Amino acid sequence: MYIANETRYDKMVYNRCGASGLLLPAVSLGLWHNFGSNASFENMMDICRTAFDLGITHFDLANNYGPAPGAAEENFGRILKKGFGVYRDELVISTKAGYDMWPGPYGNWGSKKYLVASLDQSLRRMGLDYVDIFYHHRPDPETPLEETARALDGIVRSGKALYVGISNYNKEQTLAIAKLFSEMGTPFIINQRRYSMFVRDIEKDGLKEYAAKNGIGIITFSPLAQGLLTNRYLNGIPESSRIRTDGRFLKEEAVNEETLRRVRALNEIAKERGQSLAQMALAWILRDGDVTSVLIGASRASQVMDNAGMIANMQFSEEERIRIEQILAEG
């Protein structure tokens, strides 16, 4: 039996997700990387248990997370069976469907057939009766939006998900599906988008401001720009880095001298604040209360501990805000 630290909730900040009754931790754990069939299961358990002990109650998955697709959900299901599952009512578990998952015309995008079948498969892999949030992972340019919305609404009414989310929808796409959800009375509460100091699309397209004003939560992925906003690359590219070992997500050309100059300048501000660069970058995302939670990834438990440490200093002075904006504007 796994016994968690019972004081864990004192270590975390919890934010209301949009206009719903659900609270999410300021830091959530994503299982996009390091939970596939090529990773150590003991390390996966250590990461999840450490996160939970720090008050991180939200664990975010998708049907295609691996490798191989489905492996992250299978491994998380194993973790639940190894004693973690007794805390099910204290956990928020989310998954998604929208990317290519199985062969043929029905294993991708946003049809009702795909979404319903995918969630059933996800629940079997994790050994769950329901997930707390089920996301459509990306907009489908071919399937009528109403079909996707009705499929998600039906999934909630079936009891297989408590809330509905969307991912990678821009402001206009969010407006369109939110209108449908409102008409159906669907508990739509959150949009998951990429956001960091270096990627600010949700500000540019107006989604961040719109969501805050209309009771929609935002949870952000890649908040550390795939590791650029850490001390990992301050002195160049380590041989053990993800760029060297897995070049799918962060390319070597991204670590150029101009980017490193900005990273080093940001790191100086972080040191003045008594934080690691990663901690400051995470806190910056939550600086104005418009974002509900930041999704972190981790390859070891110590990274979770460092990231969660940002809770100790989440406020920015006006001078710090101006200095950070000046550094970012120089890119």
Buried (B, 14 or more C-beta within 10 A) or exposed (E): EBEBBEEBEEBBBBBBBBEBEBBBBBBBBBBBBBBBBEBEEEBBBBBBBBBBBBBBBBBBBBBBBBEEBBBBBBBBBBBBEBBBBEBEEEBBBBBBBBBEBBEEEEBBBBBBEBBBBBBEBBBEBBBBEBBBBBBBBBBBEEBEBEBBBBBBBBBBEEEBBBBBBBBBBBBEBBBBBBEBBEEBEBBBBBBBBBBBBBBEEBEEBBBBBBBBEEBBBBBBBBBBBBBBBBBBBEEEBEEEBBBEEEEEBBEEEBBEEEBBEBBBBBBEBBEEBEBBBBBBBBBBBBBEEBBBBBBBBBBEBEBBBBBBBBBEBBEBEEEBEEBBEEBBEEE
